[in-house]
Amino acid sequence: MNILLLGSGGREHALAWKLAQSPRCDTLWAAPGNPGIAQVATLAALDITDHAAVLAFCEANVIGLIVIGPEAPLVDGLSDSLRGQGFAVFGPSKAAAQLEGSKGFTKDLCARAGIPTGGYERVTSEAAALAALEKFGAPVVIKADGLAAGKGVTVAMTIAEAQDAVRDIFAGRFGQAGAEAVIEEFLEGEEASFFALTDGSTVVPFASAQDHKRVGDGDTGPNTGGMGAYSPAKVLTPALQAQAMTRIIVPTVRAMTNEGMPYSGVLFLGLMLTAKGPELIEYNCRFGDPECQAMLMRLESDLVELLHACAENRLAAIDPPRFSDDVALTVVMAANGYPGTPETGGAISGIDVAEALGAKVFHAGTARQGDTLVASGGRVLAVTARGASVSEAQATAYAAVDAIDFPTGFCRRDIGWREVAREHA
């Protein structure tokens, strides 16, 4: 079948790379794509915010499956527009995508369905938020309610830091995403990411990963969209995964269906592994970035078959996802200045050398200027490698990083540090 992949980041390069390997894939289109995606797909000059243009493209090119990578088109209802014309779409409806599009919506759903998560208060003004801080004390978590490209969350260790975060949100730093906020209980434990696929009725586990949100080594500095990840997250044991499925994921899917907004696609759980068991930090309605890159390096199943089955409500009829026992680890190379204003335009070379060392380099924020590859965003490359252990995958990934010439870029040097420490304990 002909497939259309929407998006342009590192997650979408990983999806394109895996989709193109399927014998079910005839022509793989990507819009708008990036230079890395162009190596495995045909790029289409398509504005993915223009629903009519996307529909016309799908009709003209006889698209059999549309895969929506990023969250913004899902929250905007693109999947509804496409499904309404009979297309098979991987990705939730606008109503269901509120699980990511509104932190408050998700917390309220958890409260109604008895899903374990931290205590919270929804606020719509700076004054109300500052008052809520007095109730919670510090440490405390402050979240812009809407989509803020992974940057609208502050884990404040002091009240003064929390007050600054509140003022940032209501001063408009995150635009419309900050029209409301959620003040949330700080949960103690180790974070992990868990992914499941669902067609609205059947739910199957996909894979686990551990992301590294802080910009600096040792988890220091501001939060980012993610500076690296590894998969699987061994701290999320089979028993804990089973708890996450029975206590969090399945009740969420059931509640969404019961409330008239069935969820179809991938559910991405940010979990805190507390003394009481896994508790939900947040949901995302798409594959993570950079978790996707690490997980798909391990995936042995046909990705087209999995996503198409979700889109056609027949997930129960196919085999569950299969993964290599290997670990995969991703190091994000970002442009100087990220997560603030990134320095774009910096030249990049050496990717072929890096891949010759056994890594796969996924493009995230790159562009072509003539024959030169340059940085065009904050997170620029996602250097991913496999190994028998986290330590082995980490060594290969950083050898590849060191082979890339990107003078205006930087990366963390400790991705996977928790598990490396456990492996050497």
C-alpha positions in Angstrom: 0.0 0.0 0.0 1.0 3.6 -0.3 1.7 5.3 3.0 1.8 8.9 4.1 3.8 9.9 7.1 3.3 13.4 8.6 6.0 15.2 10.5 9.6 16.3 10.2 11.5 15.3 13.4 13.7 12.6 14.7 10.7 10.5 15.7 9.4 10.7 12.1 12.8 9.7 10.6 12.8 6.6 12.8 9.2 5.8 11.8 10.0 6.3 8.1 13.1 4.1 8.4 11.0 1.3 9.9 7.9 1.7 7.7 10.1 1.6 4.6 11.4 -1.8 5.6 7.9 -3.4 5.4 7.0 -5.6 2.4 3.5 -4.1 2.8 4.9 -0.6 1.9 4.8 0.3 -1.8 5.4 4.1 -1.9 6.2 5.9 1.3 5.5 9.6 1.2 6.5 12.0 4.0 5.4 15.6 4.6 7.2 17.8 5.2 10.0 15.4 6.1 13.7 16.3 6.5 16.9 15.4 4.7 17.2 12.1 6.6 13.7 11.1 5.9 14.3 11.9 2.2 16.8 8.9 2.1 13.9 6.4 2.7 10.8 8.3 1.5 9.5 10.6 -1.2 9.0 14.1 0.3 5.8 16.0 -0.4 5.6 19.8 -0.2 2.4 19.7 1.9 1.2 21.9 4.7 0.0 19.5 7.3 -2.1 22.1 9.0 -4.2 22.4 5.8 -6.7 19.5 6.2 -8.2 20.0 2.7 -4.7 19.8 1.1 -3.8 16.7 3.0 -7.1 15.1 2.0 -6.6 16.0 -1.7 -3.0 14.5 -1.6 -4.3 11.3 -0.1 -7.0 10.9 -2.7 -4.6 11.7 -5.6 -2.0 9.3 -4.4 -4.3 6.4 -3.3 -2.9 6.5 0.3 -3.8 3.3 2.2 -2.5 4.4 5.6 -1.7 7.8 7.1 0.6 7.9 10.1 0.5 11.2 12.1 3.8 11.6 13.9 3.6 14.8 16.0 1.0 15.8 18.5 -0.1 19.2 17.1 -2.0 17.8 14.1 -3.7 15.2 16.3 -4.9 17.9 18.8 -6.0 19.9 15.8 -8.3 17.1 14.6 -6.5 16.1 11.4 -7.3 12.4 12.0 -11.0 13.2 12.2 -10.9 15.0 8.9 -9.1 12.1 7.2 -11.2 9.3 8.8 -14.4 11.2 7.8 -13.4 10.6 4.2 -12.7 6.9 4.7 -8.9 6.9 5.2 -7.1 4.5 7.6 -5.3 6.8 10.1 -2.9 5.9 12.9 -3.5 8.4 15.6 -6.3 9.4 17.9 -9.2 11.7 17.3 -9.2 15.4 18.4 -11.3 14.5 21.4 -9.1 11.6 22.4 -5.9 13.6 21.9 -7.0 15.8 24.8 -5.0 13.2 26.8 -2.0 15.2 25.7 -3.5 18.4 24.6 -4.8 19.3 28.1 -3.0 18.3 31.3 -6.1 19.2 33.3 -8.3 17.0 31.1 -6.1 14.0 31.9 -6.0 14.7 35.6 -9.8 15.0 35.7 -10.1 11.7 33.8 -7.8 10.0 36.2 -9.8 11.3 39.1 -13.1 10.0 37.6 -11.6 6.6 36.7 -9.5 6.0 39.8 -6.2 6.0 38.0 -3.2 6.5 40.3 -1.6 9.9 39.8 -0.4 12.8 41.9 -2.8 15.2 43.6 -3.5 18.4 41.6 -5.3 21.6 41.2 -6.4 23.3 37.9 -5.9 27.1 37.8 -6.8 29.7 35.3 -5.0 32.8 36.7 -1.7 33.7 38.3 -3.4 34.6 41.6 -5.1 31.2 41.8 -1.8 29.4 40.9 0.1 31.2 43.6 -2.6 30.4 46.1 -2.4 26.7 45.1 1.3 26.7 45.7 0.8 27.6 49.3 -1.3 24.4 49.7 1.2 22.1 48.0 4.5 23.6 49.3 7.7 22.5 47.7 8.9 20.5 45.9 6.0 20.9 43.5 5.3 20.5 39.7 3.9 23.3 37.6 2.6 22.5 34.1 1.2 24.7 31.3 -2.1 23.0 30.5 -1.7 22.8 26.7 1.0 21.8 24.2 4.3 23.5 24.9 6.8 21.4 22.8 7.9 19.5 26.0 9.0 22.7 27.7 6.0 23.8 29.7 6.8 21.7 32.8 8.8 22.9 35.8 9.8 20.6 38.7 10.3 23.4 41.3 12.4 22.5 44.4 11.6 25.8 46.1 8.5 28.0 46.4 10.4 30.9 44.8 11.2 28.7 41.8 7.6 27.6 41.6 6.4 31.2 41.7 8.7 32.1 38.9 7.4 29.2 36.8 3.8 30.3 37.4 4.6 33.9 36.4 6.3 32.6 33.2 3.2 30.6 32.3 0.7 33.4 32.9 2.9 36.1 31.3 2.5 34.2 28.0 5.8 32.4 27.7 4.0 29.3 26.3 1.3 31.2 24.4 -2.2 29.7 24.4 -0.8 26.6 26.1 -0.4 28.7 29.2 -4.0 30.0 29.4 -4.5 27.4 32.1 -2.1 25.5 34.4 -2.0 22.5 36.6 -0.3 22.6 40.0 0.7 19.1 40.9 2.0 17.0 43.7 5.7 16.1 43.5 6.0 12.3 43.2 9.1 10.6 44.6 10.7 7.8 42.6 12.4 7.0 39.3 10.8 8.0 36.0 10.2 5.6 33.1 8.2 5.7 29.9 5.9 2.9 28.8 4.1 2.6 25.4 1.0 0.7 24.5 -0.9 0.3 21.2 -4.7 0.3 21.1 -7.5 0.3 18.5 -10.0 1.5 21.1 -10.9 -2.0 22.4 -7.8 -4.2 22.3 -4.7 -2.9 24.2 -1.2 -4.4 23.8 2.0 -3.4 25.5 4.7 -2.0 23.1 7.9 -1.2 24.8 9.6 0.8 27.7 12.2 3.4 27.7 13.9 6.0 30.0 14.2 9.5 28.8 16.6 12.2 30.0 14.7 15.6 30.1 17.2 17.9 31.7 19.7 19.6 29.4 22.8 19.0 31.4 24.8 16.0 32.6 23.6 14.6 36.0 20.1 15.8 35.2 20.9 19.4 35.7 19.5 22.6 34.0 16.1 23.2 32.4 13.8 20.6 31.0 14.0 20.0 27.3 12.0 17.9 24.8 14.5 15.1 25.6 18.3 14.8 25.4 18.5 11.0 25.0 16.9 7.7 25.9 17.4 4.0 26.1 15.1 1.0 25.7 14.1 -1.1 27.5 14.0 0.5 30.9 14.9 -2.4 33.1 13.7 -0.6 36.2 10.2 -1.0 34.7 10.1 -4.7 35.4 7.5 -7.1 33.9 5.5 -7.0 37.2 5.5 -3.2 37.1 4.5 -3.2 33.4 1.6 -5.5 34.3 0.5 -3.1 37.0 0.7 -0.1 34.6 -1.4 -2.0 32.1 -4.1 -3.1 34.6 -4.2 0.0 36.8 -3.5 2.8 34.3 -3.7 2.0 30.6 -6.7 -0.4 30.4 -8.8 1.8 32.7 -7.9 4.8 30.6 -8.9 3.2 27.3 -12.1 1.9 28.9 -13.0 5.4 30.4 -12.3 7.1 27.0 -14.7 4.7 25.2 -17.3 5.0 27.9 -17.2 8.8 27.6 -17.7 8.7 23.9 -14.2 9.4 22.7 -12.5 6.0 22.0 -8.8 6.2 21.8 -6.9 4.6 18.8 -3.2 4.8 18.3 -0.2 4.8 20.7 -0.5 5.7 24.3 2.7 7.0 25.8 2.8 7.0 29.6 5.2 9.0 31.6 5.4 7.0 34.8 6.8 7.6 38.3 7.8 4.4 40.0 6.8 5.3 43.5 6.8 3.2 46.7 3.0 2.6 46.0 3.7 1.4 42.5 3.6 3.1 39.1 1.7 6.4 39.1 0.9 8.4 36.0 2.8 11.7 35.4 1.4 12.4 32.0 0.0 10.9 28.8 1.2 11.7 25.3 -0.8 10.7 22.2 2.1 9.8 19.9 5.5 8.0 20.1 8.1 9.8 22.2 11.1 11.7 20.8 13.8 10.4 21.4 12.2 7.2 22.9 10.8 6.2 19.5 14.3 6.1 17.9 15.6 3.7 20.6 12.4 1.5 20.6 12.3 1.1 16.8 15.9 0.1 16.7 14.8 -3.0 18.7 11.5 -3.7 17.0 11.5 -6.9 15.0 7.8 -6.9 14.0 6.4 -5.3 10.8 5.6 -1.7 11.9 3.1 -1.2 9.0 1.2 -4.3 10.1 1.0 -3.0 13.7 -0.1 0.5 12.8 -2.5 -0.5 10.1 -4.2 -3.0 12.5 -4.7 -0.2 15.0 -6.1 2.1 12.3 -8.6 -0.6 11.2 -9.7 -1.8 14.7 -8.2 -5.3 14.3 -5.3 -5.3 16.7 -6.6 -8.5 18.3 -6.2 -10.4 15.1 -2.4 -10.0 14.7 0.6 -11.1 16.8 1.8 -8.7 19.5 5.0 -6.6 18.9 8.3 -8.5 19.1 11.5 -6.8 20.2 15.2 -7.8 20.2 16.7 -8.5 23.6 19.3 -5.9 22.8 19.4 -2.5 24.4 19.2 0.6 22.1 20.4 4.0 23.3 19.9 7.4 21.7 22.0 10.5 22.2 20.5 13.8 21.1 22.9 16.3 19.5 21.4 19.7 20.0 22.3 23.2 18.7 24.0 25.5 21.1 21.5 27.6 22.9 18.9 24.9 23.2 16.4 24.7 25.0 16.4 28.5 24.6 17.1 30.1 21.3 19.1 27.5 19.2 22.0 28.5 17.0 20.8 27.4 13.5 22.8 27.2 10.3 25.8 25.3 11.8 27.4 22.8 9.3 27.3 19.1 10.0 29.4 16.3 8.5 30.7 12.9 9.4 27.4 11.1 9.6 28.6 8.4 7.2 31.6 7.8 9.4 29.4 7.6 12.5 27.1 5.0 10.9 30.1 2.9 9.8 30.8 2.5 13.5 27.4 0.7 13.9 25.1 3.5 14.9 22.0 4.9 13.1 21.8 8.7 12.9 18.3 10.0 12.7 17.8 13.6 11.5 15.6 15.8 13.7 16.3 19.5 13.0 18.4 19.5 9.8 18.2 21.2 6.4 20.2 21.3 3.2 21.9 24.5 2.1 23.2 23.5 -1.3 25.4 20.4 -0.6 25.9 21.2 3.1 23.8 19.7 5.9 23.0 22.3 8.5 21.2 22.6 11.8 17.7 24.0 11.5 16.3 23.4 15.0 17.0 22.9 18.6 17.4 19.1 18.6 19.3 18.3 15.5 20.4 14.6 15.4 19.5 11.5 17.4 22.5 9.1 17.3 21.2 5.6 18.1 23.1 2.3 18.7 22.3 -1.2 19.9 24.3 -3.4 22.3 23.9 -6.4 24.6 23.8 -3.9 27.6 23.3 -0.3 28.2 27.0 0.2 28.7 27.7 -1.4 25.3 25.1 0.6 23.4 26.3 3.7 25.2 29.9 3.2 24.1 28.9 2.7 20.5 26.6 5.7 20.5 29.2 8.0 21.9 31.9 6.7 19.5 29.5 7.7 16.7 28.8 11.1 18.3 32.5 11.8 18.4 32.8 10.9 14.7 30.3 13.7 13.8 31.6 17.1 13.1 29.1 19.6 14.4 31.0 22.5 16.0 27.9 24.5 16.9 26.2 21.6 18.7 26.4 19.8 22.0 25.1 16.7 23.8 24.9 15.2 27.2 27.7 12.7 27.9 25.8 10.5 30.4 22.7 9.1 28.6 21.8 5.9 30.3 23.8 6.7 33.5 21.3 5.2 35.9 21.3 1.8 34.3 25.1 1.9 33.6 25.6 2.4 37.3 23.4 -0.5 38.1 25.2 -2.7 35.5 28.5 -1.9 37.2 27.3 -2.2 40.8 
